Amino acid sequence: MDVNQVLESTLSPDASTRQNAERQLTHAAEVDFSGYLTTLAHELANEQAQPHIRTAAGIALKNAFSSREYARLREVQERWINQIDTNVKKSVKDLALQTLGSRDGRAGQSAGQFVASIAAIEIPRNEWPELMAALVENVGQGGEHLKQASLTTIGYICETDDAQLRESLAGYSNQILTAVVQGARKEEENLEVRNAAITALSDCLDFIRSNFDNEGERNYIMQVVCEATQSGDVRIEAGAYGCLNRIMGLYYDKMSFYMEKALYGLTIIGMKNEEEDVGKLAVEFWCTVCEEEIAIEDDNQMAHSEGSGEVRQYYHFAKTAAVEVVPALMQLMTRQDEDAADEDYNVSRAAYQCLQLFAQAVGSDIVPTVLTFVEANLADPDWHKRDAAVSAFGAIMEGPKEVHLEPLVKQALPLLMEKLRDDAVQVRDSAAYAIGRISDLLPDAIDPQTELPALIEALFGGLSSNPKMAGSCCWALMNLADKFAGEPGCQQNALSPHFQGSVTALLQVTEKPDVDNQLRMAAYEVLNTFITNAANDCLPIVAKLSDVIIERLENTIPMQHQVVSVEDRLTLEEIQTSLTSGVLNIIQRLEGEIKPQADRIMNILLQMLSSAGPKSSVPDAIFAATGGLANALEEDFVKYMDSFVPFLYNALGNQDEPALCSMAIGLVSDITRSLSEKSQPYCDSFMNYLLNNLRSTSLSNQFKPAILQCFGDIAQAIGPYFETYLSVVATVLQQAANVNAGSDAYDLYDYVTSLREGIMDAWSGIILAMKQGKAQLLTPYVESIFQLLSIVAQDQHRSEPLARSAMGVIGDLADAFPQGDYANYYRNEWIQQLIKETRQNREFSGRTVETARWAREQVKRQTANFQGVQMS
């Protein structure tokens, strides 16, 4: 292999050339990993090599130790630990450290990434102890390039999410801090070095808690960071404000002195900086302050409600600063860029976000200041100021007391509707968004008789006027539909008088051939929300609407042959997805009344599945609609199974499209629940696909809980016929029950909780199935079920779904053996305690509490019946 040629090819703009080169590198690594690393490390360190070749070598080295999948990452790290000779390791690491001093900055940066990859493996194993000392020495005594690259390397090492590495790095906090503070000082003349140091300091703040606890060290760190905000270099100033953000988030309890002495003034100066990057991060400092204080207040209120004396220190920084910061934020909101895209994040949008957080942190005290600004600018000739006024009013809808806001909203609604006709589209869009926030957060301030009709009319007018307003108008309309829907299943609601007119308007907007596609998709989303929230008196309209939506969906089939570009295809897929979602909403609202349309619906869904291309988003929507139809038709859905099930099998086996495969797993649950015993002819194939997916190494672990739950749904559907699969599934459940997160693997905790929920749901379905005359088949597995229940009982942070599932299994198993066969298990004190804790948990829903009560009654019967058998 000509390494230079292969490395050059990895940078080729031609995808085929690039992929072929990557395959060659992968093969070389598999054949001789030591030689592969040695060759690349020499190429990276070769000062005579072309810069782009050195960069490619560095990327290949880094990639050799990278993976998005946790299991795969551990696998490649184990290869370094077990397969590489000690001398080779030392040689490769020495070459990488040598390259840090290269005059080719990109090579030094690539070397830093590689060093960080090896450090992530070795530092938690107490290996390479000399690394940090070497990097510190580089910063203290090295040349400019070596200093910069070494600081960058420290940053790469410290930005890790790996829990073990983070814990290990705390032991190097003094060395890390020595290096980064030395590089970040104002005495450092090289701005590249200083910038690298500030970036590294931000990355290492998590690991220097012991240093921050020391007042002298803390004062020096804060002095260096504060001085950096005045460096005159945009990158360093922005990085320094970024550091202050992280410091506030991590060390709020130690910030009172520094806020009073420096940070109030520095951040106000930073917010007014003409450079966007600096201004944004200065604004975000106050976002962090507000977020911390909102969280502290919530925590303290919870502690008070629980009778706990453990409260966090609360300094009211936001309230103290509001008189200066809030006016500054609103002035920044006048710096809108009329050409900014929706996804652009500029200082004006940062200020708006910060004002929202100030309202939540400060509450009603913010209202007078904002109102003063609104009144002064609402009619200003400059659209920037009008827009800022409208946005500022909308920003404070959450936080202040409703009793203070509702009268203001009543006064403001006519003005906001007027602003929906403003000359500037930016003002119109902000007015629609402000109405959306009012609809979402203060719907009681809107009178359904007098103000709701005018709002709906005004928003539909805005929706038709400009595509740039589509998102905000549609969001506001959806909020109105959600908030005025009334109770589920109600005969009439506040939307009823406007339902027909709204549906007609939305159909008119979406049927125009030249309409902007963004507007069309937003309008369909509103239509779907109105359908979902339709009262019973509007169901005849929904039924008629089904004809229109299905016809539009049918009309998209010929359009598939007219597609000439990728953009055309994506547009068509968006239309089909929106219409299919509309069909789903209609099905869910009409339930069994959809039956007359079922043949037509399934016909068009099957046609679309037949013509859908790879990686298309349409099958996801089709599967959701099919699941909805199965739920509505129940056993009558069986007539479509032979035509539909090949597509379902293909999706279950399509591990290259995980999202579609996940949808298919959920759809198996929907269909089997709907068909009950009529699903049995398809269950052999379902089980084979599900078991294959469970064993797959290419699918994420996150699929496993859903697959286990699906086993329970299949069991419950086919009842005693599940005996065929019982031993295999039981073995899988017993193995899954042995998975633990470990005391420090926080990233796995949520997965393990979900896995246990899936196991419990599976056992619950299986127990219900076997209870129908075959309960004794469960006997070999009862002990393992109680072992898992015991693990759940010991978990003081168990989720509500897990607690509810556990209650279901406890009750179902007791009910399956009414003679008290397992009374000895049920007499365990932890069983009683688990039920009691679930039943008395005030945060759990009524459904969960009721399940716990039911389980308690089943346990009582189990133990009582056992005593009765003994006495007789």
ZAMARGU-4260 file (C-alpha; in steps of 0.2 Angstrom, whole numbers, plus 5000, padded with zeros to 4 digits):
<rodrens>
0) 5000/5000/5000 | 5007/5017/4995 | 5002/5026/5011 | 5004/5044/5004 | 4993/5040/4989
5) 4980/5032/5000 | 4980/5046/5012 | 4979/5059/4998 | 4964/5049/4991 | 4955/5050/5008
10) 4953/5069/5005 | 4947/5067/4987 | 4931/5076/4982 | 4926/5060/4973 | 4916/5049/4984
15) 4921/5033/4976 | 4939/5037/4977 | 4937/5043/4995 | 4928/5027/5000 | 4940/5015/4992
20) 4954/5024/5001 | 4945/5022/5018 | 4942/5004/5015 | 4961/5001/5011 | 4965/5010/5028
25) 4952/4999/5037 | 4960/4984/5030 | 4977/4989/5034 | 4972/4992/5052 | 4964/4975/5053
30) 4979/4966/5046 | 4993/4974/5056 | 4987/4987/5069 | 5004/4990/5076 | 5011/4993/5059
35) 4997/5004/5054 | 4999/5015/5069 | 5018/5016/5067 | 5017/5021/5048 | 5004/5034/5051
40) 5013/5042/5066 | 5029/5043/5056 | 5019/5051/5042 | 5011/5063/5054 | 5028/5068/5061
45) 5037/5069/5045 | 5041/5088/5042 | 5046/5084/5024 | 5028/5078/5020 | 5015/5089/5012
50) 5004/5097/5025 | 4988/5089/5018 | 4995/5072/5019 | 5000/5075/5037 | 4983/5081/5041
55) 4975/5065/5033 | 4987/5054/5043 | 4982/5063/5059 | 4963/5061/5055 | 4966/5042/5051
60) 4975/5040/5068 | 4961/5049/5077 | 4948/5038/5068 | 4957/5022/5073 | 4951/5026/5091
65) 4934/5034/5088 | 4916/5027/5086 | 4899/5034/5090 | 4894/5017/5097 | 4899/5015/5115
70) 4902/4996/5113 | 4912/4999/5097 | 4923/5012/5105 | 4927/5001/5119 | 4932/4987/5107
75) 4944/4999/5097 | 4951/5005/5114 | 4954/4987/5120 | 4964/4983/5104 | 4976/4997/5109
80) 4977/4990/5127 | 4979/4971/5122 | 4986/4970/5104 | 5000/4984/5104 | 5017/4981/5111
85) 5024/4992/5124 | 5038/4998/5114 | 5027/5002/5099 | 5015/5012/5110 | 5029/5022/5117
90) 5036/5026/5099 | 5019/5031/5093 | 5015/5042/5108 | 5033/5050/5107 | 5030/5054/5088
95) 5013/5062/5092 | 5021/5073/5106 | 5035/5078/5095 | 5023/5083/5081 | 5015/5096/5093
100) 5030/5107/5090 | 5028/5107/5071 | 5027/5123/5062 | 5013/5116/5052 | 4999/5121/5064
105) 4986/5108/5056 | 4998/5094/5059 | 5000/5099/5077 | 4982/5100/5079 | 4979/5083/5072
110) 4993/5076/5084 | 4984/5084/5098 | 4968/5075/5094 | 4977/5058/5093 | 4986/5061/5109
115) 4969/5065/5117 | 4962/5048/5110 | 4976/5038/5118 | 4975/5049/5134 | 4956/5044/5135
120) 4962/5025/5136 | 4977/5027/5147 | 4974/5040/5160 | 4959/5031/5168 | 4971/5015/5169
125) 4984/5026/5178 | 4996/5024/5162 | 5005/5038/5153 | 5007/5048/5170 | 5021/5059/5162
130) 5009/5066/5149 | 5002/5081/5158 | 5019/5085/5165 | 5026/5085/5147 | 5011/5096/5141
135) 5014/5108/5156 | 5032/5109/5152 | 5029/5113/5134 | 5018/5127/5139 | 5031/5134/5151
140) 5046/5132/5140 | 5041/5128/5122 | 5041/5138/5107 | 5025/5147/5101 | 5019/5132/5090
145) 5022/5120/5104 | 5013/5130/5117 | 4998/5132/5106 | 4997/5114/5101 | 5000/5108/5119
150) 4986/5119/5126 | 4974/5113/5112 | 4978/5095/5117 | 4974/5099/5135 | 4957/5106/5129
155) 4954/5090/5118 | 4958/5079/5133 | 4946/5089/5145 | 4931/5090/5133 | 4927/5072/5136
160) 4911/5065/5141 | 4918/5048/5147 | 4914/5047/5166 | 4930/5037/5170 | 4942/5049/5162
165) 4933/5064/5170 | 4935/5057/5187 | 4954/5053/5183 | 4957/5071/5177 | 4953/5078/5193
170) 4969/5071/5200 | 4978/5081/5187 | 4969/5097/5191 | 4985/5107/5197 | 4995/5103/5182
175) 4981/5107/5170 | 4977/5123/5179 | 4996/5128/5179 | 4997/5126/5160 | 4981/5134/5155
180) 4982/5149/5167 | 5000/5152/5162 | 4994/5153/5144 | 4979/5163/5147 | 4987/5178/5157
185) 4988/5195/5149 | 5007/5194/5150 | 5006/5181/5136 | 5010/5191/5120 | 5005/5178/5107
190) 4987/5179/5105 | 4986/5162/5097 | 4993/5154/5112 | 4982/5164/5124 | 4966/5160/5114
195) 4971/5141/5115 | 4973/5143/5133 | 4956/5151/5136 | 4948/5138/5126 | 4957/5124/5136
200) 4952/5133/5152 | 4934/5132/5147 | 4935/5114/5144 | 4944/5110/5160 | 4933/5119/5172
205) 4924/5103/5178 | 4940/5096/5184 | 4947/5110/5195 | 4934/5110/5208 | 4947/5108/5222
210) 4956/5123/5215 | 4940/5133/5214 | 4937/5129/5232 | 4953/5138/5237 | 4950/5157/5238
215) 4967/5162/5233 | 4967/5151/5217 | 4949/5155/5213 | 4954/5174/5214 | 4968/5172/5202
220) 4958/5161/5190 | 4944/5174/5190 | 4957/5188/5188 | 4964/5180/5172 | 4947/5177/5164
225) 4941/5194/5168 | 4956/5202/5160 | 4954/5191/5145 | 4937/5199/5142 | 4946/5215/5139
230) 4960/5208/5128 | 4955/5217/5112 | 4955/5200/5102 | 4937/5195/5097 | 4941/5176/5099
235) 4949/5178/5117 | 4935/5190/5123 | 4922/5178/5117 | 4931/5163/5124 | 4932/5172/5141
240) 4914/5176/5142 | 4911/5158/5137 | 4922/5153/5152 | 4912/5165/5164 | 4896/5156/5158
245) 4903/5139/5163 | 4910/5146/5179 | 4893/5153/5184 | 4884/5136/5179 | 4897/5126/5189
250) 4901/5138/5204 | 4886/5149/5207 | 4888/5147/5226 | 4905/5156/5225 | 4901/5170/5213
255) 4893/5183/5225 | 4910/5193/5228 | 4915/5193/5209 | 4897/5198/5203 | 4898/5213/5215
260) 4916/5218/5211 | 4917/5215/5192 | 4905/5204/5183 | 4890/5216/5183 | 4900/5229/5174
265) 4910/5218/5163 | 4895/5209/5156 | 4886/5225/5152 | 4901/5231/5143 | 4902/5214/5133
270) 4884/5215/5129 | 4886/5231/5120 | 4901/5225/5110 | 4899/5228/5092 | 4906/5211/5088
275) 4892/5198/5088 | 4902/5184/5095 | 4907/5193/5110 | 4890/5201/5113 | 4881/5184/5111
280) 4892/5176/5124 | 4890/5191/5136 | 4871/5189/5134 | 4872/5171/5137 | 4881/5174/5154
285) 4865/5181/5160 | 4855/5167/5152 | 4866/5155/5163 | 4863/5166/5178 | 4844/5165/5176
290) 4844/5147/5172 | 4854/5143/5188 | 4842/5154/5199 | 4826/5147/5191 | 4833/5129/5195
295) 4838/5134/5213 | 4821/5142/5216 | 4813/5126/5210 | 4824/5115/5221 | 4821/5125/5236
300) 4803/5125/5234 | 4803/5106/5232 | 4814/5104/5247 | 4802/5115/5257 | 4787/5105/5251
305) 4796/5089/5257 | 4800/5096/5274 | 4819/5096/5270 | 4830/5109/5277 | 4843/5107/5263
310) 4841/5122/5253 | 4854/5130/5240 | 4861/5147/5242 | 4851/5160/5232 | 4859/5177/5228
315) 4845/5185/5217 | 4859/5190/5205 | 4846/5192/5191 | 4834/5202/5201 | 4848/5214/5207
320) 4854/5217/5189 | 4837/5218/5180 | 4836/5237/5181 | 4852/5238/5170 | 4852/5221/5161
325) 4834/5221/5155 | 4835/5238/5146 | 4851/5233/5138 | 4844/5217/5132 | 4829/5226/5124
330) 4841/5238/5115 | 4850/5223/5108 | 4834/5216/5102 | 4833/5231/5090 | 4849/5225/5081
335) 4839/5212/5070 | 4846/5207/5053 | 4832/5207/5041 | 4842/5195/5030 | 4845/5182/5044
340) 4838/5164/5041 | 4826/5156/5054 | 4840/5145/5060 | 4853/5160/5062 | 4857/5164/5080
345) 4863/5182/5082 | 4864/5194/5097 | 4846/5200/5094 | 4839/5182/5096 | 4851/5179/5111
350) 4844/5194/5119 | 4826/5189/5116 | 4830/5172/5124 | 4838/5180/5139 | 4823/5192/5141
355) 4812/5176/5142 | 4823/5169/5156 | 4824/5185/5165 | 4805/5185/5166 | 4805/5168/5173
360) 4818/5172/5186 | 4812/5189/5191 | 4794/5187/5189 | 4782/5202/5190 | 4795/5214/5194
365) 4801/5214/5176 | 4784/5220/5169 | 4785/5239/5172 | 4802/5240/5163 | 4797/5230/5148
370) 4780/5240/5147 | 4790/5256/5147 | 4800/5250/5132 | 4785/5243/5123 | 4775/5259/5124
375) 4790/5270/5118 | 4794/5259/5103 | 4777/5251/5097 | 4773/5264/5085 | 4791/5269/5080
380) 4795/5273/5062 | 4809/5261/5063 | 4803/5243/5060 | 4818/5236/5071 | 4811/5245/5086
385) 4793/5240/5083 | 4798/5222/5081 | 4808/5223/5097 | 4793/5230/5106 | 4781/5217/5100
390) 4794/5203/5104 | 4798/5210/5121 | 4780/5209/5126 | 4778/5191/5120 | 4794/5187/5129
395) 4787/5190/5147 | 4772/5179/5146 | 4780/5166/5157 | 4786/5171/5174 | 4776/5186/5180
400) 4760/5181/5189 | 4745/5179/5178 | 4735/5191/5188 | 4747/5204/5183 | 4748/5199/5165
405) 4730/5195/5160 | 4724/5213/5160 | 4739/5218/5150 | 4735/5204/5137 | 4717/5210/5136
410) 4724/5228/5131 | 4737/5221/5120 | 4727/5209/5109 | 4719/5222/5098 | 4737/5230/5095
415) 4745/5213/5092 | 4731/5209/5079 | 4734/5226/5071 | 4753/5222/5070 | 4749/5207/5060
420) 4746/5219/5046 | 4762/5229/5049 | 4772/5235/5034 | 4787/5225/5039 | 4785/5206/5038
425) 4797/5204/5053 | 4785/5214/5064 | 4770/5204/5058 | 4780/5187/5061 | 4784/5193/5079
430) 4766/5198/5082 | 4760/5181/5077 | 4773/5173/5088 | 4768/5184/5103 | 4750/5178/5100
435) 4756/5160/5100 | 4765/5163/5117 | 4749/5171/5124 | 4739/5156/5117 | 4751/5144/5125
440) 4754/5151/5142 | 4739/5163/5145 | 4724/5155/5136 | 4712/5161/5150 | 4716/5179/5145
445) 4707/5176/5128 | 4688/5177/5128 | 4682/5163/5117 | 4666/5173/5112 | 4674/5189/5108
450) 4693/5188/5105 | 4695/5170/5099 | 4685/5173/5082 | 4695/5189/5079 | 4712/5180/5083
455) 4708/5165/5071 | 4703/5177/5057 | 4719/5188/5060 | 4731/5173/5060 | 4723/5165/5045
460) 4725/5182/5036 | 4744/5182/5041 | 4746/5164/5036 | 4741/5169/5018 | 4750/5185/5017
465) 4769/5179/5018 | 4778/5162/5019 | 4790/5170/5032 | 4775/5171/5044 | 4769/5153/5041
470) 4778/5145/5056 | 4773/5158/5069 | 4755/5159/5063 | 4753/5141/5062 | 4761/5138/5079
475) 4748/5151/5086 | 4734/5143/5078 | 4739/5126/5084 | 4740/5133/5102 | 4723/5140/5101
480) 4716/5123/5094 | 4725/5114/5109 | 4720/5126/5122 | 4701/5128/5117 | 4698/5110/5113
485) 4689/5106/5129 | 4688/5089/5137 | 4692/5074/5126 | 4676/5067/5118 | 4666/5083/5122
490) 4651/5086/5112 | 4655/5104/5108 | 4670/5116/5111 | 4675/5134/5108 | 4682/5129/5091
495) 4666/5121/5085 | 4659/5138/5077 | 4675/5141/5068 | 4679/5123/5063 | 4672/5123/5046
500) 4679/5140/5041 | 4696/5135/5047 | 4696/5119/5038 | 4690/5127/5022 | 4704/5141/5023
505) 4717/5128/5026 | 4712/5117/5012 | 4712/5133/5001 | 4730/5137/5006 | 4736/5120/5003
510) 4728/5117/4986 | 4736/5131/4977 | 4749/5124/4965 | 4761/5139/4967 | 4760/5140/4986
515) 4777/5140/4995 | 4780/5122/5001 | 4785/5128/5018 | 4768/5137/5020 | 4759/5121/5013
520) 4767/5110/5026 | 4764/5122/5040 | 4746/5123/5035 | 4744/5104/5035 | 4751/5104/5052
525) 4738/5116/5058 | 4724/5106/5049 | 4730/5090/5058 | 4729/5099/5075 | 4711/5105/5071
530) 4706/5087/5067 | 4714/5080/5083 | 4704/5093/5093 | 4688/5092/5084 | 4673/5091/5096
535) 4660/5077/5092 | 4648/5090/5084 | 4662/5092/5071 | 4664/5074/5067 | 4653/5075/5051
540) 4665/5088/5044 | 4680/5077/5048 | 4671/5062/5039 | 4669/5073/5024 | 4686/5080/5025
545) 4693/5062/5024 | 4687/5061/5006 | 4697/5077/5002 | 4713/5071/5010 | 4712/5053/5003
550) 4709/5060/4986 | 4724/5072/4987 | 4735/5057/4993 | 4729/5047/4978 | 4733/5062/4966
555) 4751/5061/4972 | 4754/5044/4964 | 4755/5050/4946 | 4766/5064/4952 | 4780/5052/4957
560) 4783/5049/4938 | 4785/5068/4936 | 4799/5070/4948 | 4815/5076/4939 | 4826/5082/4954
565) 4831/5078/4972 | 4822/5094/4977 | 4806/5088/4968 | 4807/5071/4976 | 4809/5079/4994
570) 4794/5091/4991 | 4783/5076/4985 | 4788/5066/5000 | 4784/5081/5012 | 4767/5082/5004
575) 4764/5063/5005 | 4770/5063/5023 | 4758/5078/5028 | 4743/5070/5020 | 4747/5053/5027
580) 4748/5061/5045 | 4731/5069/5041 | 4724/5052/5037 | 4730/5045/5053 | 4722/5060/5063
585) 4706/5057/5054 | 4707/5038/5058 | 4710/5042/5077 | 4696/5054/5078 | 4683/5044/5069
590) 4689/5027/5076 | 4677/5013/5070 | 4667/5025/5059 | 4682/5025/5047 | 4678/5008/5041
595) 4669/5013/5025 | 4685/5022/5019 | 4697/5008/5025 | 4698/4999/5008 | 4702/5015/5000
600) 4715/5020/5013 | 4724/5004/5013 | 4725/5004/4994 | 4733/5020/4993 | 4745/5016/5008
605) 4750/5000/4999 | 4753/5009/4983 | 4764/5022/4991 | 4774/5008/5000 | 4777/4999/4983
610) 4784/5015/4975 | 4794/5022/4990 | 4812/5024/4987 | 4826/5019/4999 | 4829/5031/5014
615) 4812/5039/5011 | 4803/5047/5025 | 4786/5042/5019 | 4785/5024/5025 | 4787/5030/5043
620) 4770/5040/5041 | 4762/5025/5032 | 4766/5013/5046 | 4759/5026/5059 | 4743/5027/5048
625) 4742/5008/5046 | 4744/5006/5065 | 4730/5018/5068 | 4719/5009/5055 | 4722/4993/5064
630) 4718/5000/5081 | 4702/5007/5073 | 4696/4991/5064 | 4703/4978/5077 | 4701/4960/5070
635) 4693/4967/5054 | 4711/4973/5049 | 4715/4955/5046 | 4709/4956/5028 | 4723/4968/5023
640) 4737/4957/5032 | 4742/4946/5017 | 4745/4962/5006 | 4753/4972/5020 | 4764/4960/5029
645) 4778/4958/5016 | 4782/4977/5018 | 4781/4975/5037 | 4793/4960/5036 | 4805/4970/5025
650) 4805/4985/5037 | 4808/4973/5052 | 4823/4966/5043 | 4830/4983/5037 | 4844/4986/5049
655) 4851/4999/5038 | 4836/5011/5042 | 4835/5010/5061 | 4821/5023/5061 | 4810/5012/5050
660) 4814/4996/5059 | 4809/5005/5075 | 4793/5010/5068 | 4790/4992/5062 | 4793/4985/5079
665) 4780/4997/5086 | 4768/4992/5072 | 4769/4973/5076 | 4763/4978/5094 | 4749/4988/5087
670) 4743/4974/5074 | 4744/4960/5086 | 4735/4969/5100 | 4721/4973/5087 | 4720/4956/5079
675) 4722/4946/5095 | 4722/4927/5090 | 4720/4931/5072 | 4738/4937/5072 | 4744/4920/5076
680) 4748/4914/5057 | 4761/4929/5056 | 4769/4927/5073 | 4782/4914/5068 | 4789/4927/5056
685) 4787/4942/5068 | 4796/4932/5082 | 4811/4927/5070 | 4813/4945/5065 | 4812/4952/5083
690) 4824/4939/5089 | 4837/4943/5075 | 4835/4961/5079 | 4838/4958/5097 | 4854/4949/5093
695) 4860/4961/5080 | 4876/4971/5083 | 4872/4984/5070 | 4856/4990/5079 | 4857/5001/5095
700) 4854/4994/5112 | 4839/5007/5113 | 4829/4995/5102 | 4829/4981/5115 | 4816/4988/5127
705) 4803/4990/5113 | 4807/4972/5106 | 4804/4965/5124 | 4788/4975/5126 | 4783/4968/5109
710) 4785/4950/5115 | 4773/4954/5129 | 4760/4961/5116 | 4762/4946/5105 | 4759/4934/5120
715) 4744/4944/5126 | 4737/4943/5108 | 4738/4925/5105 | 4736/4919/5123 | 4741/4900/5126
720) 4748/4899/5108 | 4763/4908/5115 | 4769/4892/5123 | 4779/4889/5107 | 4790/4904/5110
725) 4790/4904/5129 | 4806/4895/5133 | 4816/4906/5120 | 4809/4922/5126 | 4810/4918/5145
730) 4829/4915/5142 | 4831/4931/5134 | 4822/4940/5148 | 4832/4932/5161 | 4848/4937/5152
735) 4842/4955/5150 | 4838/4956/5168 | 4856/4953/5172 | 4861/4970/5164 | 4866/4983/5176
740) 4872/5001/5174 | 4886/5000/5187 | 4888/5013/5200 | 4897/5026/5189 | 4890/5022/5172
745) 4877/5036/5172 | 4875/5036/5153 | 4868/5018/5154 | 4856/5021/5169 | 4842/5027/5158
750) 4844/5012/5146 | 4844/4999/5160 | 4828/5007/5167 | 4820/5006/5150 | 4826/4988/5148
755) 4818/4983/5164 | 4802/4992/5159 | 4802/4981/5143 | 4806/4965/5153 | 4792/4969/5165
760) 4780/4972/5151 | 4785/4956/5142 | 4782/4946/5158 | 4765/4954/5161 | 4759/4949/5144
765) 4766/4932/5145 | 4758/4929/5162 | 4741/4934/5156 | 4743/4923/5141 | 4748/4908/5151
770) 4735/4911/5164 | 4722/4904/5151 | 4725/4886/5156 | 4744/4885/5155 | 4750/4894/5171
775) 4761/4879/5177 | 4772/4882/5162 | 4778/4898/5171 | 4785/4888/5186 | 4803/4887/5180
780) 4804/4906/5178 | 4795/4912/5194 | 4811/4914/5204 | 4820/4924/5191 | 4804/4936/5190
785) 4805/4939/5209 | 4824/4942/5208 | 4821/4956/5195 | 4807/4963/5206 | 4819/4963/5221
790) 4831/4973/5210 | 4818/4985/5206 | 4813/4987/5224 | 4831/4992/5229 | 4831/5005/5216
795) 4826/5021/5225 | 4826/5031/5208 | 4815/5019/5198 | 4804/5027/5185 | 4785/5028/5186
800) 4783/5017/5171 | 4794/5004/5179 | 4785/5005/5195 | 4768/5003/5186 | 4775/4988/5176
805) 4781/4980/5192 | 4764/4982/5200 | 4756/4974/5185 | 4768/4958/5186 | 4766/4956/5205
810) 4747/4957/5203 | 4746/4946/5187 | 4757/4933/5194 | 4747/4932/5210 | 4731/4931/5200
815) 4738/4917/5189 | 4740/4906/5204 | 4725/4909/5214 | 4728/4895/5226 | 4743/4904/5234
820) 4757/4893/5226 | 4769/4907/5228 | 4763/4915/5244 | 4781/4913/5252 | 4788/4925/5239
825) 4774/4937/5242 | 4777/4937/5261 | 4794/4945/5258 | 4794/4962/5267 | 4801/4971/5251
830) 4786/4966/5241 | 4775/4975/5253 | 4786/4990/5254 | 4788/4991/5235 | 4769/4991/5233
835) 4767/5004/5248 | 4780/5016/5240 | 4772/5015/5223 | 4754/5017/5231 | 4759/5032/5241
840) 4770/5041/5229 | 4762/5058/5226 | 4771/5061/5210 | 4764/5046/5202 | 4748/5046/5191
845) 4731/5040/5197 | 4733/5025/5185 | 4750/5019/5193 | 4742/5021/5211 | 4727/5012/5206
850) 4738/4998/5199 | 4747/4997/5215 | 4731/4996/5225 | 4725/4982/5213 | 4742/4973/5216
855) 4740/4974/5235 | 4723/4966/5234 | 4730/4951/5223 | 4744/4949/5236 | 4732/4948/5250
860) 4722/4935/5241 | 4737/4925/5237 | 4743/4924/5255 | 4725/4921/5261 | 4721/4907/5249
865) 4738/4899/5254 | 4733/4899/5272 | 4715/4893/5268 | 4723/4878/5258 | 4734/4874/5273
870) 4719/4874/5285 | 4709/4863/5275
</rodrens>
